[in-house]
Amino acid sequence: MTTPMIETQTIEVSSGDITLPVYTAMPQGQGPFGAVVVLQEIFGVNGHIRDITDRIARAGYVALAPALYHRQAPGFEAGYTPEDIQVGRQYKVKTQADQLLQDIQATIDYGKTLPQVKAGGVGCIGFCFGGHVAYLAATLRDTVAIASFYGAGIPDTAFGPGPVALARTPHITGTLHCFFGTEDGSIPAEAVDQIRAALQAAHIDHKIFQYEGAGHGFFCDRRGSYNADAASDAWEKVQQLFAEHLN
């Protein structure tokens, strides 16, 4: 599929013992461009995640969205019905942090082989489940600019064996920006306070943005919780983050 500005395709990347589908969107031209890994919600690499990947490409980056549920449910993507949420959560609890990080690293390594991708660190952005995973991905050496949107469970939930994401905070190597809504029923204010305290204690380069009146999923224009003002402001901040560290 080709648009006047970007080219998109789904490619396959080797990650350990699996072949991982990765939806890619690339600006037309020689580049070099910075690279950004896009991390899905519990609904898979669906239309919303592809839209975000395309939007990042239109902003001038090679964007790559790995199918993080591929080990549990190849080809899975869903909408936002209560039934979809239930199924998506079932797959989420089957993921394991070491495999997620392996798949993200494999995606990064693939991106670095592309002649259009400039040398150096990459960006990362994730939403919902992917927001939690983005916090994990911030510990990878290659990620230099990370945007984590409403990742639930960071202080108290681990994916598989190993420490919770919050305990990994001292290992974060890049700049991390976290985005939350004050009316997010999945993320109590105490959790945001714990994240802030951990980042401060570990002297991580970070910012936390909280949007009054915004709920979970406020960035997704396909959900009832979409908040146009919060989404617009957050997108501006994400572009500033990536411009500062990837251009």
C-alpha positions, 0 to 999 in steps of 0.5 A, spaced: 500 500 500 502 506 498 500 513 499 503 520 496 507 520 503 509 514 506 510 506 504 507 501 508 507 493 508 508 488 513 514 484 513 517 478 518 523 478 522 526 473 526 526 473 533 529 467 537 525 461 535 519 465 531 518 469 525 515 476 528 510 480 523 512 487 523 507 492 520 512 498 517 511 505 515 516 509 511 517 516 509 518 516 501 525 518 500 532 516 501 533 519 508 536 517 513 530 517 518 530 516 525 526 509 527 520 509 532 518 502 535 510 502 536 507 498 541 500 495 541 494 495 546 491 489 548 487 489 541 493 487 537 496 491 531 489 493 529 487 499 525 488 504 530 495 502 531 497 502 524 494 509 523 499 511 529 504 507 525 502 511 519 502 518 522 509 517 525 512 515 518 508 522 516 512 525 521 518 523 518 520 517 521 521 509 519 515 506 524 515 499 526 509 495 530 511 488 532 505 483 533 507 482 540 501 477 541 504 473 535 506 467 540 499 467 543 495 468 537 498 469 530 494 474 526 490 477 532 487 484 532 480 486 535 476 492 536 473 495 543 467 491 545 467 488 552 468 481 548 474 484 545 477 487 551 476 480 555 480 476 549 485 481 549 486 481 556 487 473 556 493 474 551 496 479 555 497 475 561 500 470 557 506 474 555 513 474 558 517 480 559 523 477 556 520 475 550 517 481 549 524 485 550 527 480 545 521 481 540 522 489 541 530 488 540 529 484 534 525 489 531 530 494 532 535 490 529 531 489 523 530 497 523 538 498 523 539 494 517 534 499 513 539 503 509 533 509 510 534 509 517 540 513 520 545 510 525 544 511 533 538 510 538 531 509 536 524 511 539 519 507 542 511 509 543 506 504 546 499 505 549 495 501 554 499 494 554 504 497 550 505 503 555 507 498 560 511 494 555 514 501 553 516 502 560 520 495 560 523 497 553 526 503 556 531 499 559 534 497 552 540 500 550 538 502 543 531 506 546 533 513 547 526 516 547 520 513 550 513 515 550 509 511 555 501 512 554 497 509 560 500 503 562 497 499 567 500 495 572 507 498 572 508 498 579 505 491 581 504 487 575 509 482 572 509 479 565 511 472 566 517 471 571 521 476 573 521 483 577 515 488 575 517 494 571 517 499 576 523 495 579 527 495 573 527 503 573 534 504 575 536 500 568 532 505 564 537 508 559 533 513 555 529 519 556 522 517 558 515 521 558 509 518 561 502 520 559 496 519 564 489 521 564 486 523 571 480 519 570 483 513 568 480 507 572 485 502 571 491 507 573 490 510 580 493 516 582 497 512 587 500 508 581 502 514 578 506 517 584 510 511 585 512 511 578 514 518 579 518 517 585 522 511 582 524 515 576 526 521 581 530 516 585 533 513 580 535 520 576 532 518 570 531 523 565 523 523 564 517 527 564 510 525 567 504 528 563 497 528 567 491 530 563 485 532 567 478 529 566 481 524 561 480 517 562 484 510 559 485 510 552 484 517 551 489 517 545 484 512 541 479 516 537 476 509 536 474 509 543 469 512 547 474 515 552 477 519 546 479 526 549 481 530 543 484 536 547 489 531 551 490 527 545 492 533 541 497 536 546 500 529 548 501 528 540 505 535 540 509 533 546 511 526 543 513 530 536 518 534 541 521 528 544 522 525 538 525 531 534 530 532 540 533 525 540 532 522 533 533 528 529 
